[in-house]
Amino acid sequence: MREVLKPLVAGWQDGAVVGLATVVRTFQSAPRPAGASMLVTADGEVVGSLSGGCVEGAVYDLAAQVIEHGVPVLVRYGISDDEAFSVGLTCGGVLDVFVEPVSQQSFPELAEVEQDIAVSAAVGVATVIEHPDPSRLGRHLIIRPHGSDGDLGSERANRAVSDDARGLLAAGSNSTLTYGPDGERRGEGMRVFVNSYAPRPRMLVFGAIDFAAALARLASFLGYRVTVCDARAVFATPARFPEAEEVIVGWPHRYLAEQVTAGLVDERTVICVLTHDPKFDVPLLEVALTRGPFAYIGAMGSRRTHEDRLTRLREAGLAETDLARLHSPIGLDLGSRTPEETAVSIAAEIIAERWGGSGEPLSRLADRIHHDDLDGQSLSVGRD
């Protein structure tokens, strides 16, 4: 919903009914993940995408019906090869799509959700997508780290979904949860899609050089909140890094230690060390490799620089298990030369690390294209 949020809220504020289609479950080689959204306004305008063009035509017609009749619909595309071809889903994937009418009556909490997302506060939206009682379909529960708002139809359902969805919210994950009709964990009949809007992950770039400027641009495009830090005030200026959310003048290892102590970094945070100067690198990497559960830690430099850096880190007392977490020299082998090409190389390695990609050309592989932990399966969570 994030990518269609502005026009969605605009229609909501105007008192219109808008059709919101969301991918709630995927199987096999689905082109987009759960959470992808497409909006059809009351005037027939389309915003967003569910499949890169495969099923949008069919969903557009369905959204128009939902706007007219006000009844949410859960539909599956690609259940067979013939059906997949009929809607253009020829990649072999399967999508479950929930289409709901959104208005001030059906979703009164939407403005508050928008405010939370705007200030990077963690918030999740749990939506009933399947239930034997049609009146429960499309009901929402707004999940926050320390509370919830809304109503899924019963207090038992509210408590169960709220408890379970907080784990997804903490991880920034989207998933479909399965319960009994009244929220019983030992049962089936109600399915709830949880769309999590955790704060954007951070990328901390150390070293105010041209490569850092290119990386900050690309990382911002990929959805990271970028901080550039360097001890040299003459280089660490906002004018040189307009895409960074903040530019810090300070010793890198001290800044990172402060961020760790304050709880401002987490397991999604990415660390890119581009200084390739031991007086900066070594104390910084000591902190990064021993004090944080970071998603990725990479350091720039030649292989000679890398070997010297490892020697210094071992002398500082780091264990081999710590050093194994370091990606150095940073990036994938793309033959990169320019700062922009190097930024692509670094970003490619970060993406591969996040999703378990091999970094090999897809043309040389026979495995499935998309990697994910849940493999598109809905969860039946927690047991009474």
Buried (B, 14 or more C-beta within 10 A) or exposed (E): BEBBBEBBBEBBEEEBBBBBBBBBBBBBBBBBEBBBBBBBBBEEEBBBBBBEEBBBEBBBEBBBBBBEEBEBBBBEBBBEEEEBEEBBBEBEBBBBBBBBBBBBEBBEBBEEBBEBBEEEBBBBBBBBBBBEEEEBBBBBBBBBEEEBBBEBBBEBBBEBBBBBBBBBBBBBBBBBBBBBBBBBBEBEBBBBBBBBBBBBBBBBBBBBBBBBBBBBBBBBEBEBBBBBBBBEEEBBBEEBBEBBBEBBBBBBBBBBBEBBEEEEBBEBBBBBBBBBBBEBBBBBBBBBBBBBEBBBBBBBBEEEBBEBBBEBBEEEEBEEEBBEBBBBBBBBEBEBEEBBBBBBBBBBBBBBBBEEBEEEEEEEEEEEEBEBEBEBEBBBBEEE
